[in-house]
Amino acid sequence: MVAVAHGSRDPRAAATVTELARAVRALRPGLPVQAAFLDHAPPAPDRALAALAGDGAAEAVVLPLLLTAAYHSKTDLPGVLNRVRARWPRLALRTARTLGPHPLLTDALERRLSEAGVEPGDPDTAVVLVAAGSSDASANATIWRLAREWRSRGWRGVVPAFASASRPTPAEAVAALRDAGAPRVAVASYFLAPGHFADKVRAEALEAGACAVSPVLGAAPEVAELVVHRYDEALAAARAAGGRTATAV
């Protein structure tokens, strides 16, 4: 498996992805898991895949460590894979789905809120679900849908917010919920790894009156479980299509 994350200049991000890779290996002993990054940190996915091909690997599952399907999964990663296929035509590449949306991520969000001192499903607590935001309208719509579905777990309310590219901002969403009478407003960080956006959201949300801001999802057990699930999905799809499945990497 080559697990491809966005990448960041912040060294905490690569460290978090490395920790997640370790958690995945613990769930699936014997599965080689290589982390790669689209930007800012080595190795790039094409270099990781080229190394596997050079070592004689016959097949690899490329798994996007991305929480929504947007530009990186729809354009950047396919471009990388096309270049790899052209150079290494004997390396069979299977592409897994992005991590989100999936119910396991909602479970992970509630785990992180609990770690921040927020009781899951507290009827007196409203939640702001904060994602990075995207120029891709369908990616933002996914966050709106996730927020609507999460309300059913008992919260006073759940609304989306975005760190960039869309509205409302986290501060706007927190202020709106407080103005509407929510006794407490907590912010759920829908980020895989720490970095600029996560830090910005924490500072702005607390200043706007949030009672708590959850840590990033990181190597939460639910996230590791979801990575394995997406890997298995990719192999099952390859089998259904009649492709090679032996010795998946």
Secondary structure, 3 states (H helix, E strand, C coil): CEEEECCCCCHHHHHHHHHHHHHHHHHCCCCCCEEEECCCCCCCHHHHHHHHHHCCCCEEEEEECCCCCCHHHHHHHHHHHHHHHHHCCCCEEEECCCCCCCHHHHHHHHHHHHHCCCCCCCCCEEEEEEECCCCCHHHHHHHHHHHHHHHHHCCCEEEEEECCCCCCCHHHHHHHHHHCCCCEEEEEECCCCCCHHHHHHHHHHHHHCCCEECCCCCCCHHHHHHHHHHHHHHHHHHHHCCCCCCCCC
